[in-house]
Structure formats: structure tokens, C-alpha cells
Amino acid sequence: MIIRRYRDLNSHLRERFGCRVQRITLDAGLTCPNRDGTRGKGGCIYCNPRGSGTGLANTLSITQQLQWGKERLARRYKAKKFIAYFQSFSNTYAPVDKLESLYREALAVEDVVGLAIGTRPDCVTPKVLDLLEELNQETYLWVEYGLQSIHDATLKRINRGHTVEEFCRAVEETRRRGIEVVVHVILGLPGEEKEEMLATAKALGEMDIQGVKLHLLYVIQGTPLARLYQQGEYRCLTREEYVDVVCEFLALLPPHVVIHRLTGDPHPHELLAPTWALEKQANLQAIHRALEERDLWQGKWWRPSKERH
């Protein structure tokens, strides 16, 4: 049995609900302001036209997606409770009445005990946050904000379409309503060395957040990043480099922050590089092994700021 040196999501959910809880990924058929022209066209440089969408919204309702997911995850993991995870694109980017209908449809499904809502920090209006605050009184809920990097220069380089200031403001407004915040970070972004990546960890260590998701930047066919890669203008991290950064990133985060993910899951038929990104279990084992060998753990290098005292 692996003794993890970080606060993992599965353990956190088991502590809260007393059983195995699994997220069910949902596609609500929404879009993104960095695609529809509001903020930009084409999305971030690492996204292809499919983006984070699964396409299930075209054929299955939210209820049907949850029922299908429940059956699959109950068989595979013996899960008894489920979190409805609105993942695809920006899941607060729609009229409030439509969002409420989607969220409440999910909560009406048996054994769904919470909502996880993935979105962008430039997609939360006061009315949306008011709705989330109301739902937060009724169920377990967290909002996932895609930050990717604490450096505005990087966000501009990857055509992210929002600023660090907008992210900080969204976190502040979300936390002011008592809603938990999970932050997405991508390691290996163009122009960033290890120092810049760890600066993101240090910045997050100063914020009132409850969770972090770490992703490896992998190259997907048909993206602007793929063109950079094929022209020799972008180099992927090696597994050794990624493991090294992840271990030190964890050491800089507060020990109470829940680690929702340590690496991503590329679609095999879309992946251009690096091929080792498909070896998820080997990658996780390499991280666990490195933490042991280096005697690192989440929070080892983190120190609370004076403002917290």
C-alpha cells in the first residue's frame, strides 16, 4: 500500500462521506469566451477544436450521462456516491437560469452528493456566484478555475484570454461566498523554466484556495502548440523533469490543500508528444518514488505568511 506524501482527493472524499466517491465527467454542451469571439478565437494554443469537450451533450442528457457514469464507476471502483463534474469548456458561461437547470438536474440524480464546476476566472458574474452560493448551502460544491500560470506573460503567450488579476479577483469573490476553489496549473508551458513554475506554487501558497490540479503540457495534433513543436520551437518536458517539478511544487503548497490531480489524461489518438504522458500509472509511481527518495512532502517548504497569524 502506498503511503502518499500529499493530501489526495480520494482520501479527502472518503473522510467526508465515509465511502468511495467518484467524479462523473459531464458535458453540458457549453462553450468558451476564448472560442466564440468574446475574448478570442480558437482557444488556448494547446486546445484543438474539440477542446475539453466529450461530445456527449449531443446525444445524452445530464441525467443520462450521470446514470451511465454511475454504472461504469460502481463496477470499476465500487463507488457508492458521486460528484457531478461539469468539466467540458466553461461551465458558468451561460444564462443563470440555464445553469441552474443543469446543476439541479445533476443533483436530482440518486447518489449524487456534490457538484464540481470547471470554468474560467473571467466567466463568473455576480449573479452566477449568487447561484453557486445558494447551491453551496444545499450540497458539497467546489469551483475549478483554470489559471495555468501565475505569469501574465505566459498567459498571453498561450492565448489564454484572461489575466492573473482576473483570476485573483474571481478567487476572492468566490471565497467571500464560502465556496471552495480548486486551481488548475499546467507545467511545461512555453517560455517557462522550473523557476517560473515554482513561482506559481509559491503564489498559490499565499491564496485562500482549497485544491490544486496539476497537468503536464502535452502536444495535441491540430493545435498551434503542435505547429510550434513540429517547427522545433517548443520542447516537451521529460518525465524526469516533470517529476522533479511536481515534487517541489507539492513541497511549496500548504498541507491542507487537496491535490485533485498530479498529471493529465491525453486522448491516445490525439497525442503528438510526449508519448510517456500516456503511462499514467508509471508517472504516478515515479512521483511517489521521488517524494520518498528526496524526503519531500506537501507543505515541507511552505511557511504561513504573517498575515495569517
N, C-alpha and C positions, 0 to 999 in steps of 0.2 A: 504494500500500500504506500502510495506517495504522500509524504507529508509536505504540503505546499507551504512555501515561504511567502505567500501573499493571500489576501482575502478574496477568495474566488466566489463567483456568483452562485454556483450550485450550493455551496455550503451556506451562503447568506440566505438563500431562499428556503433551504431546509430548516434553518434556525427559525425563520419567521413563520413558516406554515406547517412544520413538523412532518413533511413528506417530500418526495421528489417533485419538483416543479420545473416544467419546461416551457420555453417560449415557443410560440407558434408564429412563424413569419407570415405576415399578411400583405397583400397588395390591394390598396383601396382605389386604384385607378387614378391617382392624383399626378401632379406634375411638379415642376420646379421653376422658380423665377429666374434661374440661370439658364433655362432652356426656352422659355416661352417669350423671351424678349424683354421682360420686366427688368431684369438685371443683366442679362446677357443671352447669348445663343450658343447652343452646343454643349453647355455644361462645363464641368472641370476637365482638365486635359487628360485625366485618367479614365473618364467615363465614355463609353461608346453610346450609340443611340438607345440601346436597351437600358443603360444606366443600372440602377439598383432594382429595376422592376422585374417581377417574375412573369408578368402577363396573365396571372391567374384572375385578375379583376375582369378580364374579358369573358371568362367562362363560368366563374364561381362567385357567389355572393360571399360576404364576410362570414356569415354563418356556415356556409358550405366549406369554406377554406378552414375554418376552425374545427369543424367536425372531421374533416379529412386529416388534419394535423393531429388531432387528439388520438385518433385510431392508430396512426403511424407511431407517434411518440410513446403511447401507452405500451405498445408492443415492444418497441426498441429499448426504452429506458424504464419501463414500469412506472411511468409518471402518473400521478393521481390528480394533480392540479396544473393549471396552465396560465401563462401570461400571454395575452393577445398583443403581439408585437407588430405595430404598424411601421414597417420598415421601408417599403419602396418609395423612393423620391421624398417629397417634403409633406409630411402628414399633418401639418397645420395650415397648409396652403390651399384654403377653400373657404367658402362662406361658413360662418359659425353653425348655422342650422344643419348644414350638410355634415360637418364634422361631428356634431353632437349625435346625429342619427347613426353615423358609422361607429362611433365609440360605444354608444348604448346598445347597438345591435351585438357588438362583441361581448359586452358584459352580460347580456341576456343568455348567453350560451352556458350550459351547465359546466361546472368545474373551472370556469374562467375566473381567476381570483385577482386579476390586475391588468393594467394597461401599460405598455411601453410604447412611447410615441417618438419616432425618429423624425427630425426636422432640421431646418437651418435656423441660425440665430436671427436672420432677417425675415423670418416668416411667423413671428408671434406678435400679434396685435394685442392691445389690452383686452379686447372682447374675447379673443381666443384664450388668453391667460385666465380670464374670469371663468370661462367654461372649464378649463383644466383644474382650477382651484375648487370649483363645485364638485367635479368628479373625484378629486383627491380626497374629499370628505366622505366619499361613498366606497372607495376601493383603493387598493395599493396601486400607485401610479408613479412613473418617472418619465421625464422628457430627455431624449437623447439629442444633443446638439453636435453637429459636425463642425468642429473647429479646424482640425488637421494640423495647424501650426500656430504658434503664438507670434509669428513674424509676419507683419503686413507685406513685406517684400515677397515672401514665399506665397502668400495668398494671392497676390497679384500675378506672380509667375505661373501659378497653376490655374488661373482664371476662375478663382473661387467665387468672386462676385460679392463678397461681404468683407468687412474689416474686423480686426481684433476688438476695436471699440464696440462694434455692434454685438459681438459675442459677449463681451463683459456686461454690457447693458442687459442683454437677454437673460444671462445667468442671474444678475441682480434682481430683475423683475420677477423671474420665476421663483427664486428662493424667497423673495419677500412674501409670496403667496403660500409658502410652506411646501412647495413641490420639489421633489428630488430631481437632481440634474446629473446626467451621465454625459461625458465628453468624449467625442471621437478624435483620435490623433492618428496621423499617418506618419510612419517612419520611413526615411529614404526619399523624401521629396526632392525634386531638382533644386540644386543650389545649396542644400543643407548638409553640413557636416555634423559629426557627432555632437559638437558643442552646441549647435543651434537646436538640435533635437532635445538635448538635455535641458536647454533653457526653457523649452515648453513644459517639461516636467516640473521644473522649479516654479514656473509661473502658476501652474495648476495647483501646486502645493500650497500656494497662498490664497487660493479661492475657496469659496464655500460650495464645494461640489461633493457628490456622494458616490460617483462611479466614473470609471475610465474604460474606454475600449481602445486597444492598440491594434493597428493594422500595418501590415507590410505593404509598401507600394509595389504592386506588380503591374506589368505591362499587358494591357488587353488589346487584342487586334482591333484595328479600325479606329484608334484613338489618336489625338495629337501627340500623346506621350509615345505611342508606338512609332510614329514618324521620327521623333527625337531619338529614340532608341536605335532605330534602323540606320539613322544617319550618324551614329556614334556620338551623339550629343547628350545622351543620358546613360548612366551605368547603374544597374540594379545593385542593391546591397547583396553581399554574400550571406549565406546562413550564419557564418561565424560573426560577421559584422552586426547582423540583426540581433542575434542572441546577446551579444555584448551590450548593445544599446538598450534592449529590453530590460536586462538585469539592472543596469544603472538607473534607468527610468523608474523602475519599481522602487529602488532604494531611495529615490527622491520624493516619492509620493507619501502622503500621510497614511498611517496604518489602518485608519478606519474606512478609507475609500475602497469601494468594492471594484475588483477587476473583472469586468464583464467579458473581456476577450484579450488574448495575447497575440493573435495573428488572424488573418482573414481566410476566406474560403473562395478562391477563384474558381470560375467555371472552367473545367479542363479543356473544353473545345474552343474557348475564347483566349486562353492564356498564351502569351508570347514568351514572357520571361518574368522571373526566373523559374525554371522548372521545379526547383526544390520547394517552391511555395505550395505545391500540391501535396507534399508529405507532411500533413498537419501533425500527426502523432509524433513523428520523428522530430519535428520542430519543437513541439511542446516538451518532449523528453530532453532535448538539448538545452532548453531554457531551465528546466528543473535541475538538470545536472550541473549547469554552470552556476546557478544560485548556490548549490551545495558546495561546489569546489571553491567558489570565491567567498563563501560565507556571507552572502548578501541576502537581505530580506526586505520586504516592503517596509519603508519607513526608517531604515537604518541610518540614512543620511539626512532625513527630514528633521527640521527643527521648527517648532511653532514660532510664529512671529510675535513680537512684543505686544501687538495689538490684541492678541488672543487672550492675554493674561488680564 
